């Protein structure tokens, strides 16, 4: 693997209106000393996203799922297609600003961490209801109690990793439970996670947000499963 390459994995599901703008921002992003490898995964879109990606196949690495499999499956297949020593996950809907990427990478480059999580709590974020904020805080508190750690937002989609993590762990979850799985396995394998502040803009369900309230219970269940499951 070339340690001068950062693989930027972008899962996509029915987000045709964001694809080109997100790619423009990623292309324009200055990452001195690093070459960008952009990997786009269409997870069974039915809104024309797939057709846009297919028109870009000569420029980017494209992975196509014929049917929707979930964000975990999309990230897993993006990892398989990647070659960089640094891995960044970037959501296509721009809830998490592309401008967060340099600060996610810096602790990795400086050797201060193996994984970096962007924290909505530490950074500038969009508005949420009191109920959402309470629920998010409670789930993160549970994570930290179970894993004896201090992560502010383990479900954040703004994450960066050293490649070697994925040489030591195998990902299994297809959907949002992947957030619990990745964090649990990273910690249990002895890797270090640090938090950095990020810019975050929340979306409503009407605007296309994919995360539904009931996934919270599946994420919590996965926390307990991966706390005790052999890895």
C-alpha positions in Angstrom: 0.0 0.0 0.0 1.2 3.5 -0.8 1.2 5.7 2.3 0.8 8.8 0.2 -2.7 7.7 -0.9 -5.9 8.5 1.0 -8.9 6.4 -0.1 -12.2 8.4 0.3 -15.1 6.0 0.4 -18.5 7.5 -0.5 -21.6 5.3 -0.1 -24.6 6.4 -2.2 -28.3 5.4 -2.0 -30.8 7.5 -3.9 -28.8 10.8 -3.7 -28.5 11.9 -7.3 -28.8 15.5 -6.4 -25.7 15.5 -4.3 -23.2 13.3 -6.3 -21.6 15.9 -8.6 -21.4 18.6 -5.9 -19.8 16.3 -3.4 -17.3 15.1 -6.0 -16.5 18.7 -6.9 -15.8 19.6 -3.2 -13.7 16.5 -2.7 -11.7 17.2 -5.9 -11.1 20.8 -4.8 -10.0 19.8 -1.3 -6.4 20.5 -0.7 -4.5 17.6 0.9 -0.8 18.4 0.6 1.4 15.4 0.2 -1.5 13.0 -0.3 -3.0 11.6 -3.5 -6.8 11.1 -3.4 -8.4 7.9 -4.4 -12.2 8.4 -4.7 -14.4 5.3 -4.4 -18.1 5.5 -5.1 -20.5 2.8 -4.0 -24.1 2.8 -5.3 -26.2 0.7 -2.9 -29.1 -0.2 -5.2 -30.3 3.3 -6.0 -33.5 3.7 -8.0 -33.4 7.5 -8.6 -30.8 7.7 -11.3 -27.7 7.8 -9.0 -26.4 4.6 -10.6 -26.5 6.1 -14.1 -24.6 9.1 -12.9 -21.9 6.9 -11.4 -21.7 4.7 -14.5 -20.9 7.8 -16.5 -18.0 8.5 -14.2 -16.4 5.1 -14.3 -13.4 6.2 -16.3 -12.5 8.7 -13.6 -13.3 7.0 -10.3 -13.5 3.6 -8.8 -17.1 2.6 -9.0 -18.8 -0.3 -7.1 -22.4 -1.1 -8.0 -24.9 -3.1 -5.8 -27.8 -4.4 -7.8 -30.0 -4.4 -4.7 -29.8 -2.3 -1.6 -27.7 -4.0 1.0 -27.1 -1.3 3.5 -24.4 1.2 4.5 -22.3 -1.4 6.2 -22.1 -3.5 3.0 -21.3 -0.4 1.0 -18.4 0.6 3.3 -17.1 -3.0 3.3 -17.1 -3.2 -0.5 -15.5 0.3 -0.6 -12.7 -1.0 1.6 -12.2 -3.9 -0.6 -11.8 -1.6 -3.6 -9.4 0.8 -1.8 -5.6 0.9 -2.0 -4.7 3.7 0.3 -3.0 3.6 3.7 -5.5 6.1 5.0 -9.2 5.5 4.7 -11.8 8.2 5.0 -15.6 7.8 5.0 -17.6 10.7 3.5 -21.3 10.7 3.2 -22.5 12.0 -0.2 -25.4 14.1 1.3 -22.9 16.6 2.8 -24.4 16.4 6.3 -20.8 16.1 7.2 -18.8 18.8 5.4 -16.0 17.7 3.1 -13.9 20.3 4.7 -13.7 18.0 7.8 -11.4 15.6 6.0 -8.0 17.3 6.7 -8.7 17.4 10.5 -9.7 13.8 10.4 -6.5 12.8 8.7 -4.0 14.9 10.8 -3.9 12.7 13.9 -3.3 9.7 11.7 -0.5 11.3 9.8 1.1 12.6 13.0 1.0 9.1 14.5 -1.3 10.1 17.3 -4.2 7.7 16.5 -5.2 4.7 14.6 -8.8 6.0 14.0 -10.3 9.4 14.2 -13.9 10.2 14.8 -15.5 13.5 14.0 -17.6 14.7 16.9 -20.8 16.7 16.4 -20.6 17.4 20.2 -17.2 19.1 19.9 -17.9 20.9 16.7 -20.4 23.1 14.9 -23.5 21.1 14.3 -27.0 21.4 12.9 -30.0 21.8 15.1 -31.5 18.7 16.7 -34.5 18.2 19.0 -33.9 17.8 22.7 -35.1 14.2 22.5 -32.6 13.4 19.8 -29.7 15.0 21.7 -30.7 13.1 24.9 -30.9 9.8 23.0 -27.6 10.3 21.3 -25.9 11.2 24.6 -27.4 8.1 26.3 -26.3 5.7 23.5 -22.8 7.2 23.5 -22.6 6.9 27.3 -23.6 3.3 27.1 -20.8 2.7 24.5 -18.2 4.3 26.8 -19.4 2.3 29.8 -19.3 -1.0 27.9 -15.9 -0.4 26.2 -14.1 1.7 28.9 -13.5 4.5 26.4 -14.4 8.1 25.7 -15.9 8.6 22.3 -18.3 11.4 21.8 -20.2 10.2 18.7 -19.4 6.6 17.8 -22.2 6.6 15.2 -20.6 9.5 13.3 -20.2 9.0 9.6 -17.1 11.2 9.7 -14.4 8.7 10.3 -10.8 8.2 9.2 -8.7 5.1 9.7 -5.2 3.6 9.2 -5.3 0.8 6.7 -3.7 -1.6 9.2 -7.0 -1.7 11.2 -8.7 -3.6 8.5 -5.9 -6.0 8.2 -6.8 -7.0 11.8 -10.6 -6.9 11.8 -13.3 -8.4 9.6 -16.5 -6.5 9.1 -19.8 -8.4 9.0 -22.7 -6.0 9.5 -24.6 -4.8 6.4 -26.6 -1.9 7.9 -26.3 0.7 10.6 -25.1 -1.8 13.1 -21.8 -1.5 11.4 -21.2 1.7 13.5 -21.2 -0.5 16.7 -19.2 -3.2 15.1 -16.4 -1.1 13.7 -15.9 0.8 17.0 -16.1 -2.3 19.2 -13.6 -4.2 17.1 -11.2 -1.3 16.9 -11.1 -0.9 20.6 -11.0 -4.6 21.4 -8.1 -5.0 19.1 -6.2 -2.4 21.0 -6.2 0.4 18.5 -6.5 4.0 19.6 -9.4 6.3 18.6 -9.4 10.1 19.1 -12.1 12.6 18.7 -11.9 15.8 16.6 -14.5 18.6 16.2 -16.3 18.8 12.9 -18.9 20.8 11.0 -22.2 19.0 10.7 -25.5 20.0 9.1 -28.5 17.9 10.0 -31.1 16.8 7.5 -34.7 15.8 8.1 -36.4 12.7 6.9 -38.3 14.8 4.3 -34.9 16.0 3.0 -33.7 12.4 2.6 -32.1 11.3 5.9 -31.8 7.5 5.9 -31.3 6.8 9.6 -34.6 5.8 11.2 -35.3 5.9 14.9 -35.7 2.1 15.2 -32.2 1.5 14.1 -31.1 2.9 17.5 -32.3 -0.3 19.1 -30.3 -2.4 16.6 -27.2 -0.3 17.2 -27.6 -0.8 21.0 -28.1 -4.6 20.6 -24.9 -4.7 18.4 -23.0 -2.9 21.2 -23.7 -5.8 23.6 -23.1 -8.5 20.9 -19.7 -7.2 20.0 -18.7 -6.5 23.5 -18.7 -10.3 24.2 -18.5 -11.9 20.8 -15.2 -13.6 19.9 -13.4 -11.5 17.2 
